[in-house]
Amino acid sequence: MEQAYERSKSEKVLIVEDDLEIASIISMNIKDLGLETEHASDGRVGLNMAFSGKFSLVILDIMLPKLDGISICRKIREKDSYTPIMMLTAKADEIDRVLGLELGADDYMTKPFSVRELNARVRALLRRSQVGTNTQSQPGGASLCIGDLKIEFDMRKVMLMDETIELTVKEFDLLALFASNPGRAYSRADLLNIIWGYQFEGYEHTVNTHINRLRNKIESEPAEPRYLKTVWGVGYRFAEKSEFPECS
């Protein structure tokens, strides 16, 4: 049995999966982590349950009756930028994987999957949503200003030209990590380990997709980023204040 995850017993995981056997296996293993679960077997019911706001994580199959998982993910993210979403699918098609992540899913697993890996992913997602960005990587102050971008770490709030930018949990965690360590280059493997909390080859697309989404939100010209820069052959880095002399 996996070691129980240290979290409030009142918090729950929503499983939206029409295969009752798979849903039962997922639920059993999540309960072994010390968490409660609720289950929906069709998309419309699952979406209504997700909108209740009482879940710490949504595990969402893509192929569902009545409303597919891609549509559910999109609708959840229209109202809720923070609740982690893990998508499951029997499809190995890259387009499904990328589309789910582009719409705001925090992670993605293809069936069949290892129960051990599923549990590791669940723990990582819940841990990140609970503690936010690692405080050891944050700057001394509670906020940071660079160019037109302002980050308030304690409030997990980001403003661009005085307008609030809505970021998902993972998007904020990435931005906070980069902004707290300006100029430092991170590889995709580094980011998987630090932000997602695991190391699995073949999931670099998760990082790439989140970087692209983040750039689309904070950069005026995502193709020519000022803040979140590519370090060719390595990964990504955040701009230093010296590159924005107008920021006091």
C-alpha positions, 0 to 999 in steps of 0.5 A, a space after each residue: 500500500 502507498 504511504 498516505 498523503 498528508 492532507 485534510 480528510 475533507 478534501 476529495 478527488 473527482 474521477 470522471 470515467 465511464 469504465 467502471 472497472 478503471 474508475 474503481 481501481 483509480 478510486 481504490 488507490 487514491 483512497 490508499 493515499 488517504 483521500 476521499 473520492 467521488 465518481 461520475 460516469 458521464 461528462 455532463 454529470 462530471 462537469 456539474 460535480 466539478 463546478 461544485 468547487 469541493 474537489 482538490 483534483 479532477 481526474 478526467 477521461 477524454 472519451 466520455 458519453 454525453 460530454 467529452 473530456 476536452 470540452 469538460 476541461 475547457 469549461 472548467 478552466 473558463 471558471 476555475 484556473 486553480 483546481 488541478 486536472 489530470 487527463 486520462 485517455 486510451 488514445 495515444 494520439 499526440 494531438 489529444 495530449 497537446 490539446 488537453 494540455 493547451 486547454 489547461 490540464 496539468 497532467 496527462 496519462 495514456 491508458 494503460 498506465 502504471 498504478 504506481 505512476 498514477 499515484 506518484 502523479 496524484 501526490 505531485 499534483 496535490 502537493 503542488 496545489 497545497 504548498 504552491 511554489 517552493 518558498 525557498 526559491 522565492 525572492 526575499 520580498 512578497 512581490 517582484 516587478 520586472 518590465 510591465 509584469 508584477 508578481 505577488 507571490 503570497 497572493 499568487 497574483 500576476 499583473 501585466 500593465 496593471 491588469 490581472 492575468 489568470 494563471 493555472 496552478 502550474 503556470 503560476 508555479 513555473 512563472 514564480 520559479 523562473 522569476 525567483 531565479 532570473 537568468 538561471 537556465 532550467 532544462 525540461 527535465 529540471 522543470 518536470 522534477 521541480 514543478 511536477 515532482 517526478 522524472 519520466 522520460 517522454 513527458 517533455 511535451 508537458 513542459 513545452 505546452 505550459 511554457 507556450 501557454 504562459 508566454 501567450 498570457 504574459 508576452 505581448 509577442 509570444 514568438 519574441 518573448 521578453 520575459 520567458 526566454 529560450 536557451 537553445 540546447 538547454 531549456 528556458 530562463 527568465 529575463 534579468 532586471 538589467 534587461 528592463 531598465 525601465 523597471 524600478 
